[in-house]
């Protein structure tokens, strides 16, 4: 939805009734949506970084200004409803939590399908975003949802396991009920009889408090933000790795009506937001763990041998991911190899070779 207004800069020229041109600045309205509350890291930084940076760059040229209308915390859509909300035009710009939409956005599962590789949000964000720009699959999937892909967001340094009862080793997780938000539930297939329970970040506190689950997979910054130590005072450092879970998209009809200058600024700032967000996630990881301990939490280190055994006990979900894309006519195998190659070049090699059959 675009609302155009015109602000004329009059002055002495009008007073003299000359035919000099009048400078004009056009205002473009943008409705931004996310179902998560504004205290969530990626939402907060959209407000504190993305929006001011777009405004600053547009102000340099002086041709356009934005009228931002931010709607978070369920005011327009719930966390799982952003993709559909942007598709239908309920929002012009959205922060889509892609892990909720594995059937509609299968290529977005690339990092979630390769656990135990890289616990670095910056490396994963850049690698996924480069794959999106080098291969058409991700853009094609969003186009099918009437959206334009801008950039990938990684908000977590690494998924860890947070439990309500003390656990001393990975074998203690056998038979437990464990909350996850999407592809990470597949990780539990490397355990004996652990039951996965699907939930969202805003649900985990109540799920743990009520005993619906024994553990939840999330990351330290989120654990600190949502006070998880109160209901899950034991963290196992499983280091599943960073996962792309947020993507900034724009309604395609809205995008088609934007001036090219505004499009270029939004595209450029989206990449800067990607790196800014990943950098904050890494900067806050250690501090969040410290806050977790200070609030009563205990961290249990998982030996490297246990992580390797866990990874090798899992089905090769990376190959399954690639095959799904191959069958849809996309180069899934090539994308997988390219993605892991980018991480290896950045210094990250997994405990299991996910490219091996």
N, C-alpha and C positions, 0 to 999 in steps of 0.2 A: 504494500500500500504506500503510495507516494503522494505527498502533499506539497505542492509547490506554492511558495509565497515570494514576494519580491520586496526587497528593502532598498529603496532609492536613497542615494546620498545627494541631497540637494545642497544648497548653500548660495554662495555669491553668484554662481552661474545662473540660477533661477531668478535671482533678484534682478539681474541685468537683462533677462528675457532673451539671452543669446541662444543659438542653436547648438551649443556645445553638448557632446554626449554625456549622459548621466551614468555614473558607475552603478552597477547593480550586483547584489549578492543574492543568490538563490538558496533557499532553505529546503533541505531534503529531510523528511521525517523517516525514522527507522524504529520499528517496534522490535525490541530484543526480548527473546523468551528463553527461559530455562526453568525446569520444574524444581531444581534444587534451590535451597535458600541462599541468600546473599553472603552468608558466612562461609560457604564452600569456597575453597581456594580459587578455582577457575572462574567462578562467578565474581568474586571480589576483585580479581585482577582484570576481568573484562571491564568492570567499572573504573578501576583505578589506573589501568594501563592502556587497554585497547581504545576506549572511547576518547580519553584525553589526547592520545597520540594521533588518532584520526583527525580530531579537531585541530590540533597544532599544524598538521601538514596541510590541511585544507586552508587554514588561515594564512599560510605562507603565500599561496596563490591569490587568495581573496575572492575567489569566484563562487564558492559554495560554503555553506555551513550546515551542520546536522542538527536536527531536532530529535534527540534520543528519548525514547519511551521504554524504560526498562521494566520488565515484568518477570519476577522470580518467585520461587517458593510455592508454586502451585496456583498463582493468581490467574493464569491462563491455561497452563498445562501442568500435568504431573511429570516427574522425572522421566518416565517411559514415554511420555507423549510429545516430546519435542520434535521428533522426526515427522510425525503426522501433522503436528501443529504448523511447522514451516511449510510442509507440503500443501496444506489447505489455505495458507496465507493468514493464519492466526497470528503469526509473527513473520517479520521480514528477515530477521537474522536470528539464528538459534545456535545454541551449544548442544549438539546432539551427543548423548551418551550411547556410543555405538555398540557397547557390549550387550545392550538390550535387544539388538536387532540383527542377530547372526544370520537369520534366513534372508532378510532383505539386503544386508550389507556384509556378505560373507568375506570379502577381501579385507575388511577392517579387522578381522581376527588374526592377522599375520603375527603380531607379537604375542597375543594371548595363546597362540598355538605353538609357541616355541619357548616354553619355560626353562628356567635354569640356565639362561644365557647371559643377559646383561641387566644388572641392577643400577642402571644409569638412565634417568629420564631424558637427559639431553641427547645421548647417543640414539636412543630408541625413537624419540620424536623426529630427529633429523632423518634417520634411516627410513621410517615409515613414510614421512612426507615426500622424500625423494622417490620412493617407490610409486607413490600416488602420481607424481609428475612424470615419471618415466614410463609407466604402464597405464593403459586406459581403464582398467577394471574398476578402481575406486570411483573415478569420476562417472563412469557409466552407471554404477549402482545409485549414486546420488541423483543423476539425471533422471533415472526411472522414478525417483521420488519427487520430481519437480523441484530439484535443488541444485545449486552450484556449490561445489567444494571449494573452500578457501584454504584451510590448513588443519593439520592434526595437532591435537593437544595431548601431552602426557603429564599427568598430575601426581604420579606416584613413583617413588624411587624403586620400590619393590613390594610386591605382595608378601605379607607375613601371615602367620597363623596366631590369632588371639583367642584364648580359651578361658572358660569360666572356672575350670578346675586345673590343678597342677599337672603338668605333663613333663616327663623327664626325657622322652625320646620320641621319635616318629612312630614307634610301635604302639605308643600309648594312644595314638589317634585312631587305632583300629576300632571299629564299631561305634565311633562317635557320629553325631549329627553335626554337619559343618555347613555354615552359610557361605554362599558365593553369589556372584552377580552375573555369571555368564559362562564363558569358556573355561574360567578357572575351576569350575566344578568338575571338568574332565581330569584335573590333576589328581582327584581323589581316587581315580581308577588305579593308581599305583599303591593304594593302601588296601588292607583287608577289611571288607565289610563297612567301610565308612560311608555314611549316607549324606549326599549333598542336598541342601535345601536352598532353593533360589530366593534371593532377597535383594533389596537395594540398600545403599549406604545409610539412608535415613531410617531403615527398618532394623538395622543390626543391633542397636542398643536394646530395643524391646525384645527382639528375638532371643538375645542372650539372657536378658533379665528374667524372662518368663520361663526359660528352660526349653524353649522350642528348639534351640540348637545348643551344642556344647562349645563350639568354636566358630569363628568367622574369619574369612580371608579378606584383609584390608591392609592398609599401609599406615606407618606411624603418624604421619601428619593428620590423616583422617581420624585415627584413633584418639589423638589429642584434641582435635576440634570437636568430636562428637562424644568425648568423655568415656571412651570405651573401657578405660582402666577400672571404672566403677563396677562394671559387670563382667569384665574379662581381664583379670589381673595377671595373666600369664601369656607372654608372647614368645612363640617359637620362631627363631630367625631361620626360616626356611629359604629365604632369598629366591623366591620364584622368578623375580625379575620385574622390570618395568613393563608396563603395558599401555599401549595407546587406547584411550577410552573416551576421548572428547574430540569432536570435530566441529569446527565452525562452518556452517552452511548458510546459504542465502536462498530465499524463495526465487525460483527461476523467473517468474513473471515480474517480480519486483526488480530483479537484477537487469532484466531486459530494458527497463525504463530508466535505469540510472545513467547519468552522464559518465563518459569514459574516464574523466578525471577522478570522479568519486570511486569508480570501480578499481582503478589503479592504486589508489590510496588504501582501500579496504584490503586488496590482495597483498600489498606490501606490509601493512601493519599486522595482518594475520600471521605472516611468517615471523615477524618480530615478537608477537604475542606467544607463538609456539616456543620460541627460544627463551623468552622471559619467564614463561610459566614453568618450563622444565628446569630452568636455573633455580627458581624459587623452591621447587619441589626438592631439589638436591640440597640446597642450602639449609632447608628446614628439617631435613631427614634426621640428622644427628640431634638437633635441638628437640625435636618431637619425641625421640626415644628417651632423651634425658627427662623430658616433662612426664612421660609415661612412667618412668621409674620413680620420679619424685612424687607422683600422685599415688604410689603404692604398687605399681606394676613390677613384675619380675621378667627378665629376658633370659630365655634358655637358648644356648647356642646349639645348632644342629651340625654335627661333624660332616665334613666334606664327603666322607664315604657313605653316610646315610642319604645325603642329597643325591649322590650318583646312583645309589641303589633305587631310590624313589623314582628318579627320572627313567631309569632303565626298565622299571616295572610297569611304567605307563604304556598304553598303546601309542603308536607314533601318530599323535594328533596333527603334527605338522604335515605329514604325508597325506593324511585324510583331508586336511585343509586344501592342500595343493590339488589333490584329485578332484575335489568339489569344483574348484575353479576351472581345472582342465576340462571337466565334463560340460561346463557352461560355455566353453569356447574361449576362455581366458588362459593366459600362460602361467598357471599357478606354480608349476615346478620351477620355471625360470624366475618368477617373482620370489619364491622362497630362497632359492640359491643366491639371488642378488641381495636380498635383505640380510641374510646371514653373512654374506661377504662384506657388506657395509659395516656390520657390527665387528666382524673380525678385523677389518682394517682400522677400526676405532679402538682395538685392543681387547675385544670381548669374544671369548670362545666358550661355547657351552659345555656342560659336563656330559652331554650326549650329542652325537651328530644327527640332527634331525633330518638331514638330507639323505641319510642312508635308509634303504628299504628295510 
